[in-house]
Amino acid sequence: MSSMTFEQLNNGTVQYTTADGDMLDLIAFNYYGTHDGTSELLLESNPHVVDMGPILEAGVKINLPAEPPDAKYISTVSLWD
């Protein structure tokens, strides 16, 4: 697997463009360094990926909020249901 490259946009947003086979939880972990609430944060920030399933195709734009949430206040979801 190749390393992920996160792009800082002019408006301050960080964006990642998926490679074929990327998974949201792995993108979250690679960017934030934790699984605590970060997949949920990305799902909330990127509603266009909700119905794509756990394995993403190439070319999907994922916006990454600057800070992960405080994990103790997050309700979690399972990407594998």
Summary of the structure (lengths in Angstrom):
residues: 81
radius of gyration: 12.0
end to end distance: 25.0
largest distance: 36.4
contacts: 189
relative contact order: 0.25
helix: 32%
strand: 15%
